[in-house]
Amino acid sequence: MRIKIRLQELLDERNISQRQLALMVDMRPGTINALCRGTTDRIYISTLEQICKALNIHIHDLIDMEDE
């Protein structure tokens, strides 16, 4: 199984740009971009918490499991 971060999908649904989210959670835009593209292999729990809080979502809304 592969873990997928659904961040770009959620941002698109809410009409929020990556830059706007970066400002909301006080993170580098590059960090948000890497999460949206799925090019990161590490992520802090606190980062996930900040994103979930900013978007008012649960962690299971942000993370998805995919069969390979």
N, C-alpha and C positions, 0 to 999 in steps of 0.2 A: 504494500500500500504506500501511497505517496500523500504527504500532507500538503495541502494547497491553502495559501492565504488568499482569501477572496476580496482583498482590499480594493482593488480597482473596480470590481463589480459593484461593491457597496458605494464607492464614491460616485460612480456613474449614476446609480439609482437615486442618489441624493443631490446630484448636480453640484458636487463639491470637487474642486481641483486638488491635485496633489499638493500644490503650494499652499492652498487654504488650510488643508489638514495639517501640514507641517507647522504653520503658524498657530493653529489651534492647540497642538500638542507640544509646541516648543521643541521641535526636532529639525534636524537638517533635511532639506528637501531631497537630498540624495538618499537618505535612509528610507523615506517614504517611497521614493521611486523604485528602489531595490525591492522593497516589499511588494509593490504593485506588479513589478515584472517577474517576481519569483526568482530573483538571482541571488538571494541571500540564503545561507545555510545555517545561520544562527540568529536568534532573536531573544531579547530579554523578556521575561515575563512582565516586567514593569512597562515595557514598550507596548505589549499587547493590552495591558490594563489601561494605559493612557488612550490608546486608539479606541478601545471599546467604550470608555467613558465619554470621549469626545463625540462619538457617533451614536451614543446611547443604544448600544447593542450588547448582546451576550457573546461570550467567547465562541460559542458554537455557531454563531452567525458569521464569524470572521474566518474560522478554520473549517476546512472540508477535507475529507479523506477520499482519495481516488484510487481505484484499482489500476495497476500498471498494465 
